[in-house]
Amino acid sequence: MRDFIRGLAKSETFRRSVVDTNSNYRVVELCLKRLLGRAPYSEAEKIAWSIEIATKGLPGFVDELIDSEEYQTSFGDMTVPFQRRRYKDRPTNLVTPRYSDYWRDRQEESRYKWGDINNFRELARSIQVRQVQQVQVSTANISIPDMTRSEKPKDALASISSTASFPVR
């Protein structure tokens, strides 16, 4: 079973659908979830595994995961990897769902209200469209007030010293 999982992770289909469509960081996240049954512990772990992908390529990265002690102690040679550290009563695909056409179509049906096309035509005809009159504006007609101050404000006690890296009071 372990070599079968290794073969799946190194397959052209996996490469095309997961690796080619995601960044190395996302590939690490997905492979840890699918091959070790857990999410990355930290950003540092994601970065470390991304370096493995960059140096050894996808086959070397997959071999590192499958041959790891964590994989061996969690799944052994004859167990298909499953999601570990899961909260009770939460769906397994909560973080990274991949819905089939059946599920997507079911969601789309509940989103839209179906009915007779004539009802929509009637609605479209009832909308009153008015033409907007365009007005030419000249920049010569715009007056910008002078905002410069003639005197210094008296309550500003801060001065900037060129030798200091912050205002001196």
C-alpha positions as CSV (number, residue, x, y, z in Angstrom):
1,M,0.0,0.0,0.0
2,R,2.8,2.4,0.9
3,D,4.4,2.0,-2.6
4,F,0.9,2.5,-4.2
5,I,0.5,5.8,-2.4
6,R,4.0,6.8,-3.5
7,G,3.1,6.0,-7.1
8,L,-0.1,8.1,-6.8
9,A,1.8,11.1,-5.5
10,K,4.4,10.8,-8.2
11,S,1.9,10.2,-11.0
12,E,1.4,12.6,-13.9
13,T,-2.2,13.1,-12.9
14,F,-1.2,14.3,-9.4
15,R,1.5,16.5,-11.0
16,R,-0.9,18.1,-13.4
17,S,-3.8,18.6,-11.0
18,V,-1.9,19.6,-7.8
19,V,1.7,20.5,-8.5
20,D,1.4,22.4,-11.7
21,T,-1.5,24.5,-10.5
22,N,-0.1,25.5,-7.1
23,S,2.9,27.2,-5.5
24,N,5.5,25.1,-3.7
25,Y,4.1,26.3,-0.3
26,R,0.6,25.1,-1.3
27,V,2.0,21.8,-2.7
28,V,3.6,21.2,0.7
29,E,0.4,21.9,2.5
30,L,-1.6,19.6,0.3
31,C,1.0,16.8,0.4
32,L,1.3,16.9,4.1
33,K,-2.5,16.7,4.4
34,R,-2.9,13.9,1.9
35,L,0.2,11.9,2.6
36,L,0.8,12.5,6.4
37,G,-2.8,13.3,7.3
38,R,-2.0,16.6,8.9
39,A,-1.5,20.3,8.2
40,P,1.9,21.9,8.5
41,Y,2.9,22.8,12.0
42,S,4.2,26.2,11.1
43,E,5.4,28.4,8.3
44,A,8.9,27.3,9.0
45,E,8.0,23.7,8.2
46,K,6.3,24.8,5.0
47,I,9.5,26.7,4.0
48,A,11.7,23.8,4.9
49,W,9.7,21.3,2.8
50,S,9.5,23.9,-0.1
51,I,13.3,23.9,-0.1
52,E,13.2,20.1,-0.4
53,I,10.9,20.4,-3.5
54,A,13.3,22.9,-5.0
55,T,16.4,20.8,-4.4
56,K,15.1,17.3,-4.9
57,G,12.1,17.8,-7.1
58,L,8.6,16.3,-6.5
59,P,9.8,12.7,-6.5
60,G,12.4,13.3,-3.9
61,F,10.0,15.3,-1.7
62,V,7.4,12.5,-2.0
63,D,10.1,9.9,-1.1
64,E,11.1,12.0,2.0
65,L,7.4,12.0,3.2
66,I,6.6,8.4,2.5
67,D,9.9,7.1,4.0
68,S,9.7,9.3,7.1
69,E,9.4,7.9,10.5
70,E,6.1,9.9,11.0
71,Y,4.5,8.1,8.0
72,Q,5.8,4.7,9.2
73,T,4.5,5.1,12.8
74,S,1.1,6.6,11.7
75,F,0.2,4.4,8.8
76,G,2.8,1.6,8.4
77,D,3.0,-0.3,5.1
78,M,-0.6,-1.4,4.7
79,T,-2.8,1.6,5.7
80,V,-4.1,4.3,3.4
81,P,-3.2,7.8,4.9
82,F,-6.2,9.4,6.6
83,Q,-6.8,12.7,8.3
84,R,-5.3,12.8,11.8
85,R,-5.9,15.4,14.5
86,R,-9.5,16.0,13.4
87,Y,-12.1,17.7,15.5
88,K,-15.1,15.6,16.3
89,D,-18.1,16.0,13.9
90,R,-16.2,18.2,11.4
91,P,-16.2,17.1,7.8
92,T,-12.9,15.7,6.5
93,N,-12.8,18.2,3.6
94,L,-13.5,21.3,5.6
95,V,-10.1,23.0,4.9
96,T,-9.5,22.0,1.2
97,P,-12.8,20.8,-0.3
98,R,-12.8,19.4,-3.8
99,Y,-16.3,18.9,-4.9
100,S,-17.4,16.6,-7.7
101,D,-19.7,17.7,-10.5
102,Y,-22.6,16.2,-8.6
103,W,-22.0,18.3,-5.5
104,R,-21.3,21.5,-7.4
105,D,-24.5,21.1,-9.5
106,R,-26.5,20.5,-6.4
107,Q,-25.2,23.7,-4.8
108,E,-25.9,25.7,-8.0
109,E,-29.5,24.5,-8.1
110,S,-30.1,25.8,-4.6
111,R,-28.6,29.1,-5.5
112,Y,-30.8,30.1,-8.4
113,K,-34.6,30.2,-8.7
114,W,-35.9,28.7,-11.8
115,G,-39.1,29.8,-13.5
116,D,-40.8,30.7,-16.7
117,I,-38.6,32.9,-19.0
118,N,-41.6,35.2,-19.7
119,N,-41.5,36.3,-16.0
120,F,-38.0,37.6,-16.6
121,R,-38.9,39.3,-19.9
122,E,-41.7,41.1,-18.1
123,L,-39.3,42.2,-15.4
124,A,-36.8,43.4,-18.0
125,R,-39.4,45.4,-19.9
126,S,-40.6,47.1,-16.7
127,I,-37.2,48.7,-16.0
128,Q,-37.1,52.3,-17.1
129,V,-33.8,53.2,-18.6
130,R,-33.0,56.9,-18.8
131,Q,-30.2,58.4,-20.8
132,V,-27.6,60.3,-18.8
133,Q,-26.8,63.8,-20.0
134,Q,-23.0,64.4,-20.1
135,V,-21.8,67.7,-18.8
136,Q,-18.5,69.1,-19.9
137,V,-16.3,70.4,-17.1
138,S,-13.4,72.8,-17.7
139,T,-10.5,72.9,-15.2
140,A,-10.4,76.6,-15.7
141,N,-13.6,76.9,-13.6
142,I,-12.2,75.1,-10.6
143,S,-10.8,77.3,-7.9
144,I,-8.3,75.8,-5.4
145,P,-8.0,77.7,-2.1
146,D,-4.6,78.7,-0.8
147,M,-3.8,76.4,2.1
148,T,-0.4,77.7,3.0
149,R,0.1,79.2,6.5
150,S,1.5,82.6,7.0
151,E,2.6,82.0,10.6
152,K,4.0,79.0,12.5
153,P,1.6,77.3,14.9
154,K,2.4,78.1,18.6
155,D,1.4,74.7,20.2
156,A,3.8,72.6,18.1
157,L,6.7,71.9,20.4
158,A,8.4,69.1,18.4
159,S,11.4,69.9,16.2
160,I,13.3,67.5,14.0
161,S,17.0,67.2,14.7
162,S,19.1,65.9,11.8
163,T,21.4,64.0,14.2
164,A,18.5,62.2,15.9
165,S,16.4,59.5,14.3
166,F,13.2,60.6,16.1
167,P,11.6,64.0,17.0
168,V,13.1,65.7,20.0
169,R,10.8,67.5,22.4
